[in-house]
Amino acid sequence: MDVGPGTGINTEYFNKDTVDMIYGAEPSKAMQAQLYDTVKTMGFEDKYRVMECGAEYESLIPALKKQGLIGEDGNMEIFDTIVCGKVLCSVPNPKETIEGLVRLLKPGGKFMFNEHIRNRCETKNGSYLARTVQRLAMLFGWESTMAGCDLERDTVDFIEQAGEWEDKRVTYVTEWASVPFAYGWMGKKN
């Protein structure tokens, strides 16, 4: 499952020969048109289903049922991999959303992410100045002008707390900056 900006920018990283199907959650009608175009351009039109929903559990579960992925048995562990790219910074309830996504992973499945994060100023690579800039940006409208992006989230911590992980690979990039990000993956315990 692909949860990310509706432009489909993650699609170029998938291998058509090894992907069975991608289910992409996109609530914005405006972004859906662009996503459909990207999917077609990348040659994934037969392997990508755009679901008109958000990543939040209460929006996502009905869409997955509509796709026939959650049957009468109620089994929720349906995905081998979930990819979140620059989306968890803007969902209304990040902890609950991430917990819901993790419930959808099969044992041994991977939760992959590339997300904006709070400047970890308390670490050796963080910056108190950049953290102050983040706070000021939030006060002066960053969130409303950047499609709900909240620079004050500890997204990696939320992911870590959402499940039992066998393996974790996290890389922090531009930790000193006012818009740092982290990418990597966590493998759900078997």
PyMOL commands that set and color helices and strands:
alter all, ss='L'
color gray80, all
select helices_A, chain A and resi 9-13+29-41+57-66+94-103+128-139+142-145+155-161
alter helices_A, ss='H'
color red, helices_A
select strands_A, chain A and resi 2-3+22-25+48-51+79-85+105-116+165-173+181-188
alter strands_A, ss='S'
color yellow, strands_A
deselect
rebuild
show_as cartoon
